[in-house]
């Protein structure tokens, strides 16, 4: 985990209601959450260096979640990415894995599953980077 006390999670989803629900869910579970209405806005965030995990919706205008993850990696971000989607297929899973997305969840079944997946992704990331 980064220097701050709460794990920092950046969430991108173009649906304001979903974004608000995810913020509430994650903050109630002790995360420091910053939300974005698009993948482009998340990518432009100036302080993304200390992020512990990214949660990105797959289907958004401009850039989809896989494209956002790919651009994050090109910018040097190493934090885990969890993809949320209402549209799953094997091709999506393969594309997601190819850009380093560790996990994904189907909407609308996010609730505690999302919290567990984020915590697991952060823990795995810290084990992988530990000396």
C-alpha positions as CSV (number, residue, x, y, z in Angstrom):
1,X,0.0,0.0,0.0
2,X,1.2,3.5,-0.6
3,X,2.2,6.0,2.0
4,X,-1.4,7.1,2.8
5,X,-3.4,5.2,5.4
6,X,-6.3,4.2,3.2
7,X,-5.8,2.4,0.0
8,X,-6.4,4.8,-2.9
9,X,-8.7,3.6,-5.6
10,X,-9.5,5.5,-8.8
11,X,-12.9,4.6,-10.4
12,X,-14.0,5.5,-14.0
13,X,-17.5,5.0,-15.2
14,X,-19.7,7.1,-17.4
15,X,-22.9,6.4,-15.5
16,X,-23.2,8.9,-12.7
17,X,-25.5,6.7,-10.6
18,X,-23.1,3.7,-10.8
19,X,-20.2,6.0,-10.0
20,X,-21.9,7.4,-6.9
21,X,-22.8,3.9,-5.8
22,X,-19.3,2.6,-6.2
23,X,-17.9,5.6,-4.3
24,X,-20.3,5.0,-1.4
25,X,-19.5,1.3,-1.4
26,X,-15.8,1.7,-1.4
27,X,-15.6,4.6,1.0
28,X,-17.8,2.7,3.4
29,X,-15.2,-0.1,3.3
30,X,-12.3,2.2,4.1
31,X,-10.9,3.2,0.6
32,X,-9.8,6.6,-0.4
33,X,-11.8,7.0,-3.6
34,X,-11.5,9.4,-6.5
35,X,-14.1,9.1,-9.3
36,X,-14.0,10.0,-13.0
37,X,-16.8,10.2,-15.6
38,X,-14.5,9.0,-18.4
39,X,-11.4,7.0,-19.0
40,X,-9.8,10.2,-20.5
41,X,-10.4,12.1,-17.2
42,X,-8.8,9.3,-15.2
43,X,-5.8,9.3,-17.5
44,X,-5.4,13.1,-17.2
45,X,-5.5,13.0,-13.4
46,X,-2.3,14.6,-12.2
47,X,-1.8,12.7,-9.0
48,X,-2.3,9.1,-10.1
49,X,1.2,8.0,-8.9
50,X,0.0,6.9,-5.4
51,X,-3.0,4.9,-6.7
52,X,-3.3,1.4,-5.2
53,X,-6.0,0.1,-7.6
54,X,-7.9,1.3,-10.7
55,X,-11.6,0.2,-11.2
56,X,-12.6,0.9,-14.8
57,X,-15.9,0.3,-16.6
58,X,-15.5,-1.5,-19.9
59,X,-18.1,0.3,-21.9
60,X,-17.5,4.1,-21.9
61,X,-17.5,6.7,-24.7
62,X,-14.1,7.7,-26.1
63,X,-12.0,5.0,-24.5
64,X,-13.2,1.6,-23.3
65,X,-11.8,0.1,-20.1
66,X,-9.3,-2.1,-21.9
67,X,-8.0,0.9,-23.8
68,X,-7.7,2.9,-20.5
69,X,-5.8,0.0,-18.9
70,X,-3.4,-0.1,-21.9
71,X,-2.8,3.6,-21.7
72,X,-2.2,3.4,-17.9
73,X,0.5,0.8,-18.5
74,X,2.1,2.9,-21.2
75,X,2.2,5.8,-18.8
76,X,4.0,3.6,-16.3
77,X,1.2,2.9,-13.9
78,X,1.7,-0.4,-12.2
79,X,-1.3,-0.6,-9.9
80,X,-3.8,-3.4,-10.5
81,X,-6.8,-2.7,-12.7
82,X,-10.2,-4.3,-12.1
83,X,-12.6,-4.1,-15.0
84,X,-16.3,-3.9,-14.5
85,X,-18.6,-4.8,-17.3
86,X,-22.1,-5.8,-18.3
87,X,-20.8,-7.5,-21.4
88,X,-18.5,-10.5,-20.9
89,X,-17.1,-12.8,-23.6
90,X,-13.9,-14.7,-24.1
91,X,-12.4,-12.2,-26.5
92,X,-12.9,-9.5,-23.9
93,X,-11.2,-11.7,-21.3
94,X,-8.2,-12.3,-23.6
95,X,-7.9,-8.5,-24.4
96,X,-8.1,-7.6,-20.8
97,X,-5.4,-10.1,-19.8
98,X,-3.2,-8.9,-22.6
99,X,-3.1,-5.4,-21.1
100,X,-2.5,-6.6,-17.6
101,X,-6.1,-6.4,-16.2
102,X,-6.0,-8.7,-13.2
103,X,-9.7,-9.2,-12.6
104,X,-13.1,-8.3,-13.8
105,X,-16.6,-8.4,-12.5
106,X,-20.0,-8.4,-14.1
107,X,-22.5,-5.6,-13.4
108,X,-24.7,-5.4,-11.5
109,X,-23.2,-8.0,-9.1
110,X,-20.5,-5.7,-7.7
111,X,-21.2,-5.0,-3.9
112,X,-18.9,-7.0,-1.6
113,X,-17.4,-8.9,-4.6
114,X,-15.8,-5.7,-5.8
115,X,-14.3,-4.9,-2.4
116,X,-12.9,-8.4,-2.1
117,X,-11.4,-8.3,-5.6
118,X,-9.8,-4.9,-5.0
119,X,-8.3,-6.0,-1.7
120,X,-7.0,-9.2,-3.3
121,X,-5.5,-7.3,-6.3
122,X,-3.7,-4.8,-4.0
123,X,-2.4,-7.6,-1.8
124,X,-1.1,-9.6,-4.8
125,X,0.5,-6.4,-6.2
126,X,2.3,-5.8,-3.0
127,X,3.5,-9.4,-2.8
128,X,4.8,-9.2,-6.3
129,X,6.7,-6.0,-5.7
130,X,8.1,-6.9,-2.2
131,X,11.9,-7.4,-2.0
